[in-house]
Amino acid sequence: MGPARLQDTIAVVTGASSGIGEATARALAAEGATVVVLARRRDRLDEVVTAIGSDGGTAHAHEVDVTDASAVAEVMASIAERFGRIDILVTNAGFLANSLARDADLDDWHRMLDVNIGGVLNATHAALPHVKAAVGGVRGVADIVTVSSLAGRRVPTAESNVYSATKHAVNAFSEALRRELVAARVRVGVVEPGVVRSEMTTGGGKGAPDATTGDPLRADDIADAIVYMVTRPDHAAVNEILIRPTEQER
């Protein structure tokens, strides 16, 4: 194994208590990053921190709801105060509740807006000054990566109405942010997975695609894509990765 490519960097991952977020935190730590994991479930976060430590990595946990802007700002300020900067921000927290509009629970729609859009905005806004401060560090660049979805490129089903809308919004925001931050040497990208086996797709998400059969993506596949993005040389920015299961047609 070669040298750790993210040695001496600070990475923050939201929605890190399971699934893609947990896999990403572990993958970044394996590359030498000090990882700070954020989510609502403190017990699960502690398990992630312990697992990373057992693998020889370094991680810290903060319990926070990404929909609470003031709490997120406080956490990001605390991280920056402790470590001086944030080299990598991965916004991953998400919520899915699909249904036809005529059958929808309006609370589900607002929860998707609050988590999938609001959570990304809250984390990005709070972390941005500290991410920009990292550019003069060991890598010469900093990274913001958001986990979007194939649903951010197309509307997979009529039931995915609001979920898809949130992911289209995330993609648009990320592209605007990319343009804003080019001169600051902060790379901005989105990863757009197809069907991934996770809590959401094995019974935890209302109307979620079924990942209990077939050969869907694994969380590690998405983590690998994120690691690829943030370990490119400082002259190269990978701004978008679409990743589907081999057998997923649409």
SVG drawing of the C-alpha trace seen along z (x, -y; Angstrom):
<svg xmlns="http://www.w3.org/2000/svg" viewBox="-55 -34 59 45">
<polyline fill="none" stroke="black" stroke-width="0.4" points="0.0,0.0 1.3,-3.4 1.5,-6.5 -1.7,-7.9 -2.9,-10.5 -4.9,-12.5 -2.4,-12.6 -2.7,-15.8 -6.1,-16.7 -9.4,-17.3 -12.5,-15.8 -16.1,-16.4 -18.9,-13.9 -22.6,-14.5 -25.1,-11.7 -22.2,-9.5 -23.9,-7.1 -24.5,-4.4 -24.5,-3.6 -22.7,-5.9 -21.7,-8.4 -20.1,-5.7 -18.4,-4.1 -17.0,-7.5 -15.8,-8.3 -13.9,-5.0 -12.5,-5.4 -11.2,-8.9 -9.7,-7.8 -7.9,-4.9 -6.3,-7.5 -4.9,-9.4 -7.5,-12.1 -8.7,-13.0 -12.4,-12.5 -15.2,-14.3 -18.5,-12.4 -21.9,-14.2 -25.3,-12.7 -28.3,-12.5 -27.6,-9.0 -24.8,-9.4 -24.6,-5.7 -24.0,-4.9 -21.5,-7.7 -19.6,-6.3 -19.5,-2.9 -18.1,-4.5 -15.4,-6.3 -14.5,-3.1 -14.3,-1.1 -12.1,-3.8 -9.8,-3.7 -9.6,0.1 -8.5,-0.2 -5.7,-2.6 -7.5,-5.8 -8.5,-8.9 -12.1,-10.1 -14.3,-12.4 -18.1,-12.6 -20.6,-15.4 -24.3,-14.7 -26.2,-17.2 -29.3,-17.5 -28.3,-19.1 -31.7,-20.8 -30.8,-23.0 -28.7,-25.7 -27.5,-27.3 -26.4,-23.9 -24.6,-23.1 -22.8,-26.4 -21.8,-25.8 -20.4,-22.4 -18.4,-23.6 -17.0,-26.5 -15.9,-24.0 -14.2,-21.8 -12.4,-24.7 -11.3,-26.0 -9.9,-22.6 -8.2,-21.8 -7.7,-25.2 -9.5,-24.4 -11.7,-21.9 -10.0,-20.4 -12.8,-18.2 -16.6,-18.6 -18.9,-15.7 -22.6,-16.5 -24.4,-13.2 -27.3,-13.4 -30.5,-12.5 -34.2,-11.6 -36.5,-9.8 -40.3,-9.3 -41.7,-8.6 -45.4,-8.6 -47.7,-9.9 -48.6,-13.6 -52.3,-12.7 -51.3,-10.3 -48.4,-12.3 -48.0,-13.3 -47.1,-16.9 -44.7,-16.5 -42.7,-14.0 -42.3,-16.6 -41.1,-19.3 -38.8,-16.8 -37.1,-16.1 -36.7,-19.8 -35.3,-20.4 -32.8,-17.5 -31.9,-17.1 -31.6,-20.8 -31.6,-22.6 -29.1,-20.2 -26.7,-20.7 -27.1,-24.5 -26.6,-24.6 -23.5,-22.5 -22.0,-24.2 -22.6,-27.7 -21.2,-27.0 -18.1,-25.2 -17.3,-27.3 -15.0,-29.9 -13.1,-27.1 -12.8,-25.1 -11.4,-28.2 -8.9,-28.6 -7.5,-25.1 -6.4,-26.0 -3.1,-27.2 -2.3,-23.9 -0.6,-20.8 -2.6,-20.0 -3.1,-23.5 -6.8,-22.8 -9.9,-22.0 -13.0,-19.9 -16.7,-20.1 -18.5,-16.9 -22.3,-16.4 -24.0,-13.0 -26.8,-13.7 -28.6,-10.9 -29.3,-9.6 -32.7,-11.3 -30.9,-14.6 -30.4,-14.0 -33.8,-12.5 -37.1,-11.7 -37.0,-7.9 -40.7,-7.5 -43.8,-9.7 -43.5,-8.8 -40.0,-10.3 -41.5,-13.8 -40.1,-15.8 -37.1,-13.6 -36.0,-14.2 -36.7,-17.9 -34.4,-18.1 -31.6,-16.4 -32.0,-18.5 -31.7,-21.5 -28.6,-20.2 -26.9,-19.7 -27.8,-23.2 -26.5,-24.7 -23.3,-22.7 -22.6,-23.9 -23.2,-27.5 -20.9,-27.0 -18.2,-25.5 -18.2,-28.5 -18.0,-30.8 -15.1,-29.0 -12.9,-28.2 -10.6,-31.2 -10.3,-30.2 -9.1,-26.7 -12.0,-24.9 -13.1,-22.0 -16.9,-21.3 -18.4,-18.1 -21.5,-15.8 -21.7,-12.0 -24.9,-10.7 -25.6,-7.0 -28.2,-4.8 -29.7,-2.1 -27.5,-1.5 -28.0,1.1 -28.5,-0.9 -31.0,-1.4 -33.0,-3.5 -33.4,-0.9 -33.8,2.2 -37.0,1.1 -36.0,-2.2 -37.3,-4.6 -40.9,-5.0 -41.3,-4.1 -37.6,-3.6 -36.3,-1.4 -35.8,2.2 -32.2,3.1 -32.8,6.4 -32.6,8.3 -30.4,8.2 -26.9,6.7 -27.2,3.1 -24.3,0.8 -22.7,1.0 -21.9,-2.0 -18.2,-1.3 -18.7,-1.9 -19.8,-5.5 -17.1,-6.0 -14.5,-5.0 -15.9,-7.6 -15.7,-10.3 -12.1,-9.3 -11.2,-9.4 -12.6,-12.9 -10.7,-14.4 -7.4,-12.7 -6.9,-14.1 -3.8,-16.2 -4.4,-19.9 -4.7,-20.8 -7.6,-18.4 -11.2,-18.8 -13.7,-15.9 -17.0,-17.7 -19.5,-15.0 -19.6,-11.2 -22.7,-9.2 -22.5,-5.6 -25.1,-2.9 -25.3,0.8 -24.1,2.6 -27.5,4.1 -29.5,0.9 -31.0,-0.2 -32.6,-3.5"/>
</svg>
